[in-house]
Amino acid sequence: MDNATAANDDLDRALVRRFLDGERAAGNELVNRYHRSVFNVALRMLGNVQDAEDVTQTVFGNAFAALDSYDPKYRFFSWIYRMTVNESLNTINRSRKMVSLDGSFDVPAPDAISQSAAEAEARVASALLELKPDDRAVVVLRHFVSFSYEEISDVLGVPVKTVKSRLFTARERLRQSLLIART
Amino acid sequence: MLTEYQLELIHREVDGENTPEASAEVREMVASQPEALTLMTNLQSLDAMFREVPYREPPPGAREAISRAMSLNPRASPRAGNAQGTTQTITRWAAQQWNGVSNYMGELMSTKKILLGATTAVAVIAIIGYAIVGYPPSGNDAGTIGGVQKADRYRGRTLTEKDVTLSNPEIKALFQNDKVLALVKSSEFRAALHDGAFHDLLNNEAFHDLNNNEAFHDIMNNEQYHDILNNEVFHDLLNSDAFHDIMKEDASHDLQNNELLHDLQNSQPLHDLLSTQAGQELLNSEAFHDLLNNEQYHDLLNNEAFHDIMNNEAFHDIMNNEVYHDLLNNDAMHDLLSSEVFHDLLHDASLTEVFLNEANLFYH
């Protein structure tokens, strides 16, 4: 673990401790640190802004409700991303609409991004939705939050070997759907 | 044909997971094997495609909603500025649900087919618990004690400030009640609190229709109905093992699909249910027999408001509603209702009184 990562982990633990001691601002700081990336992980898992927002709120609700059971010997970010992935998987299981039959991605592009970026996003997102949810989680954590194999293993609670297996399998499918099938 | 080892090396290279020695090996491989070069190029293209995907900003207000709900967490702010208003609003909402719960119970008993709605009643009972800490009924002071409010589309009808009775000292007692706190802290409650089936039901149109229905309000204000709510026999029934077992029976869920409540006696699902061991135990239970012989129960059966709700379309809608059935089939719900803390709560007479007082203030 490099120094920056260790410092981040220490800061997370300190914020949790201060929040549990009654300091509301510490909770807000935790939300600021993770809210955006939790939302993006959920968005890529679900392909739907509204559901991603719901998952984000649920994750933070769960986190704050259970913060006193958080064990500081583990990394906070692993804990919260694990909840994000699990909550996204629960959402997928609860409602088949999350993965539409044609694998379509129903997120309208904001005005700020170019047409080509919007097209790239739609293509990638639709291909992601064709993956099995477990495989999708590995790809999302690797490519959207740049986690290492070890970190993905921590977040998902599976061995590194499983992470690699899922990632390589998923990439082969993505390679077929995004690159080879298009040529 | 690349070996598994070579495939892994290439993937690891793209992910920046290789040692310098392994990276050198990959470079050699790519230079000498066209298949390795193709794979490497493809994976790099894929990686580039992912990098092109923009990071999305969460919808406006989402972060603030989380912070607002989090700030109402008693750990972070034991006595936040608007905590009293929030507590009272939630209590009001809980009172409303409490009446709804018992209304369903009354419906069950009116036809002497407690099995018909056992699951229905129990499901709605759970909403009381959820409402106490989990359902944000108003805009400004919406929040939870143990959880977080959902996104806008999950918000229910809004109670206004005038709905909140600021002077009722029993409200304070409610949230100092150790049974309420025990419930809130229980793992079963938390599991149910965060379960989507709850949110779906609470935001369901049919459920709201029922809450806004005049006949429904009439029955809530009905004296016989209140009597039965406070009746010990009724509480015994709710807490009987047989009653809790019955809700676990699959056949009871089928009953919820029966549109014609008065025809239930002849329905196959009811017969199926009655043939189960849990069904038989409930029918033979002392609590059930006591209830059937209870005077207040008979008064309720003869009450006009009660008949109105029985014939009410909104009531039938919710009984036949898909999200309602999801809730009935939900494991988290079953766990909660079977939990000891929930049973304790149901037996708490002072809590019942608070709910009823609140309900009376609200509806009068």
Contacts between the chains, C-beta under 8 A, distances in Angstrom:
chain1	res1	chain2	res2	distance
A	19	B	75	7.1
A	19	B	76	5.8
A	20	B	75	5.9
A	22	B	75	6.9
A	22	B	76	6.3
A	22	B	77	7.0
A	22	B	78	6.6
A	23	B	76	7.3
A	24	B	70	7.7
A	24	B	71	5.3
A	24	B	76	4.5
A	24	B	77	5.2
A	26	B	76	8.0
A	27	B	67	7.4
A	27	B	70	4.9
A	27	B	71	7.3
A	27	B	73	7.5
A	27	B	76	5.1
A	28	B	67	5.1
A	28	B	70	7.4
A	28	B	71	7.9
A	31	B	63	6.1
A	31	B	66	5.3
A	31	B	67	5.5
A	31	B	70	6.7
A	32	B	63	7.4
A	35	B	58	6.5
A	35	B	62	7.4
A	35	B	63	5.0
A	35	B	66	6.5
A	36	B	55	7.4
A	36	B	57	7.1
A	36	B	58	6.2
A	39	B	56	7.1
A	39	B	58	4.2
A	39	B	62	7.2
A	40	B	55	5.8
A	40	B	56	5.8
A	43	B	56	5.8
A	49	B	56	7.7
A	49	B	59	6.7
A	50	B	151	6.9
A	50	B	153	6.7
A	52	B	58	7.9
A	53	B	58	6.5
A	53	B	59	5.6
A	53	B	62	5.4
A	53	B	151	4.9
A	54	B	150	6.2
A	54	B	151	5.0
A	54	B	154	7.2
A	56	B	58	6.5
A	56	B	62	6.5
A	56	B	66	7.3
A	57	B	62	7.1
A	57	B	65	6.6
A	57	B	66	5.8
A	57	B	69	7.7
A	57	B	148	5.6
A	57	B	149	7.1
A	57	B	150	5.9
A	57	B	151	5.7
A	58	B	148	7.1
A	58	B	150	7.3
A	58	B	194	6.0
A	60	B	66	4.7
A	60	B	69	8.0
A	60	B	70	6.7
A	60	B	148	5.8
A	61	B	66	7.8
A	61	B	69	6.7
A	61	B	144	7.3
A	61	B	147	4.5
A	61	B	148	2.6
A	61	B	149	7.8
A	61	B	194	6.9
A	62	B	147	7.6
A	62	B	148	7.9
A	62	B	194	5.7
A	64	B	70	5.0
A	64	B	73	5.2
A	64	B	75	7.7
A	64	B	76	7.5
A	64	B	148	6.6
A	65	B	73	7.3
A	65	B	146	4.9
A	65	B	147	5.3
A	65	B	148	7.6
A	65	B	190	6.2
A	65	B	193	7.8
A	66	B	190	7.2
A	67	B	75	7.0
A	68	B	75	6.9
A	90	B	196	7.4
A	91	B	196	7.2
A	94	B	196	5.2
A	94	B	197	8.0
A	107	B	56	7.5
A	110	B	56	7.6
A	110	B	57	7.7
A	113	B	54	5.1
A	117	B	52	5.9
A	117	B	53	7.6
A	117	B	54	5.8
A	120	B	49	6.0
A	120	B	52	4.3
A	120	B	53	6.2
A	121	B	52	7.5
A	121	B	53	4.7
A	121	B	54	6.4
A	123	B	49	7.5
A	124	B	49	5.6
A	124	B	50	6.3
A	124	B	52	7.8
A	124	B	53	5.2
A	125	B	53	7.4
A	142	B	15	6.8
A	143	B	47	7.1
A	143	B	50	3.9
A	143	B	51	8.0
A	144	B	50	7.1
A	144	B	53	7.5
A	144	B	55	8.0
A	148	B	15	7.7
A	148	B	17	6.7
A	149	B	15	7.2
A	149	B	17	6.0
A	164	B	8	6.7
A	164	B	11	7.3
A	167	B	11	7.0
A	167	B	15	8.0
A	168	B	7	6.7
A	168	B	8	7.2
A	168	B	11	5.3
A	171	B	11	6.9
A	171	B	43	6.5
A	171	B	46	6.4
A	174	B	46	5.9
A	175	B	42	5.1
A	175	B	43	7.3
A	175	B	46	6.1
A	178	B	46	6.5
A	178	B	49	6.4
A	179	B	42	5.4
A	179	B	45	6.1
A	179	B	46	6.9
A	180	B	42	7.7
